[in-house]
Amino acid sequence: MNVCHSRFDTPGEFEELMVQMATVDIREIVLSNQTFGPQDIERLVRAVEEDLTQAALLRDAVLELQQSPSPSPATLTRLGVCLYLVGKFTEAESTLKQGDGGALAQYYMGKNCFQLEEYDRALAYYDAAEKSGYTPEWCQLSRAEVLRYMGRKEEALKLLDNIFGPVEQNAEYPFQRAATLAALGGNMPEVIALYQRALQVNPRHAGALFGLAIENDRVGNDMQAFELYQRGAGVIPSHVGTLINLGIMYEDRNDYARAQACYRRVLENQPDHKLARLYLKDAAAGGNVLYDEDSQKKNERLAQLLNVPVTDFELSVRSRNCLQKMGIRTLGDLTRVSEQTLLSSKNFGETSLVEIREMLTARGLGLGQFAHEKREAEPPLDLSGMSPDQQMLLDRPISELNLSVRARKCMVRLQLNTIGELIRKTGDDLLECKNFGVTSLTEVREKLTIMNLKLRGD
């Protein structure tokens, strides 16, 4: 989920640390008999993130430390923290329990419980860490994160509002504030500005990279999201959501080997992660199917173009009104109707026809181009059992469902724009879409249930 917290409270201290990275001896830090604290942890993390080949050295050093005869409680605390850094959360927990019980051990027990989604235990350990002398502001930040994941978002924000001092200049503070505001449905420009501020302080902050990638993903900025997910996959321990979503994006590029590698990284440290296991199975099956990659990409780009709403273009009022009356919502709808059909509509004349034709030609499309693929008429919706509030939801964009990356991309492929268009589909209709499986179908049904809606046939 997030990288370790440190006592580096200002950008100056972080930059000073970065200068030291070239001389970091990972083995020395892990195996040394000297004291071990937050600054040493930060040096390990940054050394690996600067050069991912160092990750193997860190794992080897951790393995060597595990083989130490009769380790002291302090050594076990050091080992437990290092196991956490390499993502061995189950082993980290059992090792930290045998540690010295000090503030560092308590704090990283909290972080480890958070990774294992044991939130009540995480809060208890953060309380114990603070009582043992761990920096109170860091314990507050960590509590706020746990509260957010528990759904207690207002409490998390209140906690953040009461944090003052140098820690506000650390990347962790704007990240936690951005993630909390996003969870509360806050002002999106402010959320993005906070994520960007966090990355200005620490360009490798796992949480900020994931948060900013998610926001880009939601608005369709796939390239920016892909780059951010890739950057996030290079930090330790990587955010699970980053690895899952990056794997999905690799699948969309038919790069099934890299997709499987992402899911395996999750399962390596969390063998019981159900979503990663399902996605790995899907990716393995997808890798056995041969695709014409260029043709696949071309078809997907065309599908996205055909899915663009006509309201995105500056059309005359007359043209816009006529298209609305005819139920033409997207460029794809225009490519499936003929000029004669448009001209037969009341108030639609040659001027409007020329306007529409020029708009399509500029994008390499034409009226009636896909008339032979004209969609079958969708079954009518039974509105009799729907309340006025439910009926008002039908013209809302699907984006308001806040679907996951995989489900959202399938909506694009199916050229579904509104919630009303979605609920005309059956579960079997959706399952026919590439990369749309039972998990995604369950997600769609759950989102619709919140709105008191359901798919046709459910």
Order of alpha helices (4+ residues) and beta strands (2+ residues): alpha-alpha-alpha-alpha-alpha-alpha-alpha-alpha-alpha-alpha-alpha-alpha-alpha-alpha-alpha-alpha-alpha-alpha-alpha-alpha-alpha-alpha-alpha-alpha-alpha-alpha-alpha
